[in-house]
C-alpha cells in the first residue's frame, strides 16, 4: 500500500475497534509475535478479524504503546492489495514451527481433522496445514478454486496417541503391556494417487513439490504410523515364574486431500501500431491473472479486475488435545494464512491514471457476484453484481517495450511465459476513409450515401455479416452510426440511409477490435447537411405553402380594393364636411 492509498483509506475510515486480546477467534495483535513480519505487514494480514476500532488514546492506555498508521487503519477496516503479497506465506512458514504434537499418550489435532482408530493407534490423523505459494480465487458462488504454484511446499500436521491395554491378573497369571516403539515411518505427497514427494516421518512435515503439465489435481498428504507393544505374561508356578514375552505391532496409514488448480501461466500477446505511432498491446490468458507492465521501469502497466486480501484459515483457530480419558480445546499456536483474489468494484485500470496507457478493451466470462463466498468480518470492495472476468486486456500506449513485457499472475511469484500465437502476433492497423453525401432529396426526406474505404489502398471495407464467405474466409465486425441508426456497409463498402428531419448529420465508423481483424482499422467520421431549401422542389414547396397560407389575405385585399372603386370613399366614410 502506498502513501496515497493509505491517506485515502485513513480519510474514509469509519472508526470502529481493535481486538482487545488474543482469543481463539481472533489473530494475535500486530507486533507481538516474531513471525518474520513487521508490525505494518502483520496488521494488514488479518482480513477476517473483527474491525472494532479504538482510538489512539484508548490503544495507548490499554497497551502502553503507540501503533503505526497502517495498524490504525487495519484496526477499523481490511487492507487490500494490487498484487498477491508475500506476507501470507512468510507468516505461515514461521508460525508452522510453533505447531507441537502431544506425545504417545496425547493426540493433538484441529477440530476438522479426519481421525482414525485402530487396535493400538487412536485419534490418528494427517492434516494439511497449508500449500503455498497459493491463492484462493473467489469466482462465483460455489466456485472458489485454490490456485497453487507449480513449484511450492505442502505443510502438514501428523499426530496420534497409543492405546496401551490395561494389565490383568487371573489366578496365578499376570498380563502386562508396555510401549516399546512408536513412530511416523514415512510421509508422502501424492498427486492423483502418484507419489511426487516423500520424506522421513515427522509430526510437522514440509514437502517440496514440482508439478508440470497439469491443469488440476488432487493432492494427498499421507503418513504411515507404526507402533510396537510388548506383552508380558507371567505365570507363577510356585518354585519358579514362567515369563512369556511377545510383541504386537500395528501400522496405519492416515491421509488428507485437497483439490487444487495448478497455476502455470502462458500468455498470448497481440501487437498493433496505430497510424499516429502509438502501440497497441492485448494479452489473453484463460485463467484469472493480475496484469502486465509495458516498460522496463514498470511505470506503465495495466491490471485486470482482480485484487487481493489475506486471511487466516479459521479451521486452525483451536486445537483439540485428546488422551485416553478426556479431550480439551485449546488455542492454537499456529495459524495458516492464505492470499485471496476477488473481483473488485474498482475494475480493470491502466496506470499511471492520467497520462498512462489507455484501456481500450477487456473480455472474459460473465459471472455472478461471488460476495456470498467471502464470509464474515471481511470488508472489501468486492463486486455486488454480475461482472466480467478480465481474461483478456488490451491497451493503447505511446511506448511499449516488447522485450520488457511482464505478465503477473494471481499467485505470488508466478509470472506468465510469453507464447507466440499460431497465427502470429502482429496486426496491421490502418486508417479508414469514411464519406457521406446527400444523393437524393425532396421536401420531406433525403437519402444519404455512406461509403467506407481503406485509406491506404482505397479498397472497400465491407461490414455486412450476412454475406457468405468461402472456406477460410472471415467476417469483419464493426458498424456505422448515423441519424440514430446503426448500419453496415455492403460488399462495395456502401450503406444507404434515409432521413426525414433537416439538420447536420455526422456518420461515425465503429471498427471491430484489431484483435480479430488483419488488417484492422481505426475510427473515422464524416458530416453531411440536409435541409429542404437546398433543392428547387424545396423552394417551390416553400413558396406554394406560404402562398397558400397567405391566399385569404390576398383575397380580402383584392375585394377591398374593388369595393373602394365601385362605391368611392365618400360612400363608405360619409360626405365631406
C-alpha positions, -999 to +999 in steps of 0.1 A: +000+000+000+015+034-010+012+066+010-016+080-013-038+049-008-031+050+029-041+086+032-073+080+013-082+050+034-074+069+066-096+098+055-126+075+046-122+052+076-153+049+098-137+043+132-148+011+149-124-010+174-094-032+178-092-067+191-086-063+228-069-096+234-059-129+219-088-153+219-095-183+198-115-164+172-090-135+168-055-133+154-025-121+175-020-084+180+004-070+153+039-067+165+035-092+194+049-122+176+082-127+157+069-144+126+091-127+100+068-097+095+069-060+106+041-045+126+026-030+094+028-062+075+012-082+103-015-056+108-026-059+071-026-097+074-059-103+092-088-095+070-111-119+089-107-102+122-134-081+139-129-045+128-138-029+161-119+004+162-105+021+192-088+055+193-051+060+196-056+072+232-075+041+241-049+019+225-021+037+244-039+033+277-046-004+270-012-015+257+012+013+269+025+019+234+016+037+201+006+019+169+016+026+133-007+044+108-012+011+089-020-007+121-045+020+129-062+017+095-063-021+097-079-018+131-111-004+115-112-020+081-095-045+059-065-037+037-064-050+001-035-053-024-029-047-061-006-078-062-006-110-042+016-103-012+043-125+002+032-119+038+008-148+040+035-174+031+060-157+054+037-158+084+026-194+077+061-207+073+073-192+106+041-199+125+042-235+114+073-240+136+051-234+167+029-265+160+037-292+185+025-328+188+012-343+220+034-373+227+024-410+228-004-405+253-020-375+237-031-367+202-033-330+191-055-322+161-076-294+146-113-298+150-118-306+113-092-334+112-104-368+100-095-391+129-088-428+125-086-455+152-070-489+151-063-515+178-035-496+194-034-464+174-061-439+182-071-404+172-046-406+143-046-380+116-026-364+088-040-329+082-029-304+055-018-272+072-011-251+040+000-253+004+020-223-007+025-202-028-012-202-035-042-180-039-078-188-032-099-174-061-134-161-055-150-165-089-187-170-081-209-188-056-198-224-053-166-219-072-136-209-051-106-229-065-073-229-048-046-220-073-011-232-064+022-225-079+038-253-100+067-253-075+058-250-039+056-266-004+029-285+014+030-284+051+011-308+073+005-320+108+005-356+118-003-370+153-018-399+171-018-415+205-011-450+216-036-471+235-017-494+258-040-522+271-045-524+308-028-552+326-048-581+341-045-609+365-063-643+366-053-670+391-016-673+390-012-655+356-005-618+352-006-600+319+011-566+314+016-543+284+042-517+276+050-495+247+084-502+231+084-482+199+062-457+181+069-435+151+058-419+119+077-440+095+072-420+063+052-391+049+043-389+013+027-363-010+006-377-038-008-362-069-039-381-082-026-412-064+010-409-076+038-401-051+056-369-061+075-362-029+083-382+003+104-378+034+112-395+067+084-394+092+077-362+112+049-347+131+052-314+111+064-324+076+072-298+049+072-314+014+086-295-016+069-304-048+072-297-085+042-303-108+044-299-146+019-301-174-012-304-153-043-282-152-058-295-119-051-322-094-060-338-062-031-336-037-030-360-008-008-359+023-003-394+036+015-406+067+024-441+078+022-446+116+035-477+133+036-488+170+052-518+187+040-531+221+054-557+244+031-582+260+044-600+290+026-630+305+039-641+339+028-674+354+036-682+390+044-719+391+053-719+428+090-727+428+095-706+396+079-680+374+073-686+337+077-654+316+063-653+281+072-622+261+055-614+227+054-583+206+024-568+188+028-543+160+003-521+142+007-499+111-019-474+100-020-450+070-038-417+075-043-390+049-059-357+039-066-344+004-072-311-012-083-302-047-061-276-064-056-259-097-020-259-110-014-222-118+010-223-147+005-193-169+011-189-206+001-155-220-007-149-257+002-113-268-010-094-298+005-062-311-006-034-334+008+000-344-016+029-347-013+053-377+000+080-353+027+058-340+010+046-308+014+009-299-014-015-291-010-045-269-035-072-260-028-102-238-051-132-233-049-159-206-076-184-199-073-181-161-076-152-138-044-131-139-031-099-123-019-077-152+011-067-171+038-040-174+047-023-207+081-008-200+113-019-183+109+005-154+074-009-147+058+026-146+033+019-175+011-010-165-024-024-167-043-046-143-075-066-145-104-068-122-087-089-095-075-075-062-062-094-031-065-097+006-050-121+032-070-140+058-064-168+082-078-203+079-102-204+108-101-242+109-069-238+128-080-212+154-082-240+180-067-274+186-081-304+204-059-324+229-073-358+235-060-386+257-073-419+270-099-403+293-106-368+281-102-341+255-099-304+257-100-275+232-070-251+234-060-220+215-038-228+185-002-215+184+000-219+147-024-203+122-020-206+084-028-175+063-038-175+026-040-150-001-074-145-016-083-130-050-116-113-057-132-092-084-130-056-073-155-028-079-125-007-089-124-028-121-096-030-146-075+001-150-043+013-166-016+033-147-005+060-145-041+070-144-039+104-161-011+101-187-006+064-188-018+037-213-054+038-225-075+008-216-094+001-248-110-034-243-114-062-219-131-095-224-138-127-204-166-147-189-198-132-174-202-144-138-225-136-109-210-119-079-190-141-055-199-120-025-215-150-007-182-168-007-163-142+013-175-149+048-179-128+079-158-099+091-143-091+057-148-056+045-135-053+009-147-036-023-160-068-039-184-065-068-220-070-057-235-077-091-226-097-121-191-090-136-169-099-165-136-117-157-107-100-174-091-129-191-081-105-219-070-069-216-060-046-245-044-011-242-031+017-263+001+034-252+027+058-266+056+034-258+058-003-254+089-023-248+081-058-261+113-072-246+103-059-211+067-071-213+060-087-179+028-106-172+020-113-135-004-139-121-027-140-091-004-165-074+027-149-058+059-155-078+041-170-108+046-150-140+034-160-174+057-172-201+050-153-234+038-176-261+036-165-298+001-173-312-001-198-340-014-172-364+012-146-354+010-117-330+013-087-354-019-069-365-020-043-392-039-012-381-048+013-408-067+045-413-102+043-427-118+068-450-155+075-443-175+097-466-212+107-466-232+127-491-269+135-499-277+117-532-315+123-533-338+147-516-372+163-517-392+185-494-399+156-469-369+134-468-333+128-481-312+098-489-276+096-476-249+075-492-223+064-467-191+049-481-162+033-462-128+025-477-093+016-468-074+049-467-042+032-478-054+010-507-088+025-515-104-009-512-140-010-499-145-021-462-175-044-460-193-049-427-222-070-440-222-101-417-250-117-438-227-124-467-214-159-474-176-164-474-155-192-489-139-217-466-112-199-445-129-165-450-139-143-421-165-116-415-155-082-404-171-068-372-180-032-369-207-008-378-215+028-387-238+051-368-257+080-385-290+097-377-296+075-347-293+044-369-268+016-369-259+004-404-234-019-421-217-015-455-222-039-483-195-056-504-189-023-521-183-005-488-216+014-492-246+019-470-278+039-478-296+058-451-329+077-453-336+107-431-367+129-427-356+156-404-334+186-416-301+191-399-264+183-398-257+145-398-224+130-386-215+095-395-191+076-373-173+043-381-170+020-351-145-006-362-143-041-347-114-049-324-080-051-341-075-083-322-098-102-345-090-085-378-060-082-401-058-056-414-078-037-388-089+000-389-092+030-367-124+050-365-133+079-388-161+104-391-178+124-419-206+150-420-234+159-443-260+187-442-296+185-454-324+210-455-355+211-478-345+246-490-314+230-505-335+219-536-356+236-563-385+214-553-380+225-517-381+262-526-412+256-548-429+238-519-420+266-496-434+293-519-465+272-525-471+266-488-465+303-479-488+314-508-515+290-498-513+303-462-515+340-474-542+334-500-571+346-477-553+379-471-548+384-508-585+377-514-595+402-488-571+428-500-583+424-536-620+426-525-614+457-505-598+475-534-627+465-557-652+478-532-635+512-530-635+516-567-672+507-570-686+529-542-659+555-537-646+566-503-673+592-496-700+564-498-682+544-473-669+571-449-697+597-454-700+632-470-672+657-469-677+685-443 
